[in-house]
């Protein structure tokens, strides 16, 4: 008993340093993890880059926030694209992070030992500093395990042949060897930068270097074989600690949420509304938006649509869209700039989620038992969409050109038809499995936290 007490006292003094990628989809899960660790008695330091600050909301008033200079701007993000931006950020931040960590260690003067540095897999510069100060480090994958497997496989294949195959239209529908059911066109290689930079960042993010563990915001009931593959290949413990939004909810929105949509939802029939959100980065073409609006309107179902300012090229918000668009939307739709997504997905009026299939949105929808219309844009979103349609069978994927008839059909399949009801049943079944896995005392999040408590165990 005394030993346990001594350990708990020591634990209270343990600090975890978190290094998030400065983007909503990455900030959300790492801050959720921060909350879960804080609840268990750890002190939390968040190291953020200068150009894009992590939310300083009152939810995190007990956290320490430190900023490292990075000399990159919003316009660099636009001109370089996210992947090149991340490569540059990693080059720039390595030295400043070392300095920051060194300073933190000096200030701690052994009162508040640092238990470890947990860094987003895309902030791989963190590893060098952790190693220099002999601190344990943990890689945090905020995407899913299957995308990690894909990146590992792609990083090892013959790059020249791979690039030829990826450009060959005839290969697109073929299953990629070893990654069934993923086809060439589902691989997380698209967009966001030249292929060379994609391959570079893939080999960086799957190289776990001297890290002590890998944690993934996923669960065994979703991706058991991918997790087993990683466990075997990475030679360090792999903890599927998710879905974090169930175990540790934390509102960490970087944008202001428009809660008026909840009032609008209250006036709609149960399971009738299709909620549309394409996350924090995806951009939409005007012609696609018109096809969507027409299809949604023809489906006769109410819809709640998040249109992020800046997501339509050459437009601040929706002002560049023709009047026809406003008319179609006003018939049965409601538009906001940013929604309280988790609250929306929980609402009984929501019957389906049209999503770009970012991993957080996918997990949030799975966690609420809401079936999906999948329209991925890039990266791991294609993997998630394929899994939603083919593995978990709770999604309808829209491939190819977006046309109003296809949109109308997809909405009806999901909200009106028996097929949609079957998907909803499977989604609710999965929701229950996820809740059990996230809340049971023996979840991997608990195992991971236990490993942090044990001196020298990670
Ligand atoms: N989100 C939100 N309100 C919105 C749209 C999105 O709060 O109107 C949140 C959503 O709940 C999710 C995150 O933004 O946690 C988006 O992350 P995701 O991984 O789905 O996509 P990304 O933005 O990284 O492309």
Boltz pocket constraint, residues with backbone or C-beta under 6 A from the ligand:
constraints:
  - pocket:
      binder: B
      contacts: [[A, 24], [A, 25], [A, 26], [A, 28], [A, 253], [A, 277], [A, 278], [A, 279], [A, 280], [A, 281], [A, 282], [A, 306], [A, 337], [A, 338], [A, 339], [A, 340], [A, 341], [A, 342], [A, 357], [A, 358], [A, 359], [A, 360], [A, 361], [A, 362], [A, 364]]
      max_distance: 6.0
